[in-house]
Amino acid sequence: MDKFSQLRHDNPVFIYKSYSFSQTDTEINASFVFEIPGVAVFTPGWSFPKPQCNCPVIDNNLTLERLVFSLGMAELVSYWKAVCSPEIIVECGCLDSAQIDWWKKLYFLGLGEFFYVNGISAHMDSFVNITCNGAFSCTDEVAVNNHGCLVPVGGGKDSALTLETLVSNGVDCRCYAINKRCSISATVETAGLDEDALIVSSRRFDRSLVELNNKGYLNGHTPFSAIVAFSAEITAYLHGLQYVVLSNEASANESSVVGQSVNHQYSKSFEFENDFHSYEINYLKSGVYYFSFLRPLSEFQIASMFVSHKKYLPVFRSCNLGSKVSPDIWCGDCSKCLFVCLILSPFVDLETLSSVFGKNLLDDESMLDDFIGLLGLSEHKPFECVGSIDEVKLSVSLAVRNLTADNRPLPLLFRYFVDKGLYNPDSLDGIYDSYRKYYNNDNLLPCQFEAILKNEMERLL
């Protein structure tokens, strides 16, 4: 029996036992209890800053209870995946059959990379059965007067572009982060906002899961952006903000594995965004509108627009490995660092790129395997939040043309690109023009935000 089947056999049930929320003078605290019977009890938690005034009533607040319970449902899958129990029993809260189907879809597609990497053959209908025998304890629907935006900021180029564009157009913005990092604070400051504009929640991950992983239990990628979505909704609701404005782009819709629905960025895709939007209207009912401002754009367009705001080049960071140190850095050794370098390369000179990343990634032979993956020449793209294969090829082609026109030598990775016959200058202008004018109509932008984005595109592209 393989490990997946053995773990399911030995651990037939995973239990979402309880959630709770309480308040102090400064915080709203939420806690959860999950259990793998006979193996582990997990007790993760969150703390959300409490607004100094106009905070909704917390006692007997059914709206907040639904939000907290749902955040627990989003957290649950990180712990469930250790054993992949065929049955999830939800002993608290309330789910109807349509909600159960909604969560099963999120878990299944959000775990696509996890299943793929671990060699697990799973099917949406049968990978798990969810039953709910709980109920909500609160009874009061508590509405708030929503206005303004909450912009999740991760320190990368996408959220920096969203924030810069909205602030420069006079939109009232607060920023949101989970467990603050230096690049996040620097992005907010560079956008011209006060430190008070940043709302930071604290997520307490139960480290006993790491102990299970070290013992050989299953591990892998989970849909973290779904956790961002639910926690941002709670934050926006508490602070009376009307919009949660994400910075996910059209390129996030592309599968990481050609011909399969295995998307590292599933919870950043439009499919999830649209599903979440419907879930909010039908079940959360907080009055917060969740959408991605950059959804109509490709990563290529975002890079082109971002570099026009050069003040962010010294402060932005998008490296997952580098984010684990303080202050957060570009590690200079991963596929995410390389992708960002490549997507910027048509618009930023090589010396500046080397300064940003602390080394010349494009002349580093150790980056060749990642480069091959980003070009779509291997079994799958790197499992990172990276753009499409075609965007990478276009970016490299334009950078090669720029260097050739200036009679400058090509760095190692670009020479590989040319030697493989991937550089075709004859068709480049047409491809570039089509990307420059690209606009994905599968989006949820309210009219006023769409007008801002289109004006900015016309100005910068």
Secondary structure, 3 states (H helix, E strand, C coil): CCHHHHHHHHCCEEEEEEEEEEECCCEEEEEEEEEECCCEEECCEEEEECCCCCCCCCCCEHHHHHHHHHHHHHHHHHHHCCCCCCEEEECCCCCCHHHHHHHHHHHHHHCHHHHHHCCCCCCCCCCCEEEECCCCCCCECCCCCCCCEEEECCCCHHHHHHHHHHHHCCCCEEEEEECCCHHHHHHHHHCCCCHHHEEEEEEECCCHHHHHHHCCCCCCCCCHHHHHHHHHHHHHHHCCCCEEEECCCHHHHCCCCCCCCCCCCHHHCHHHHHHHHHHHHHHHCCCCEEEECCCCCCHHHHHHHHCCCHHHCCCCCCCCCHHHCCCCCCCCCCHHHHHHHHHHCCCCCHHHHHHHHCCCHHHCHHHHHHHHHHCCCCCCCCCCCCCCHHHHHHHHHHHHHHHHHCCCCCCHHHHHHHHCCCCCHHHHHHHHHHHHCCCCCCCCCCHHHHHHHHHHHHHHC
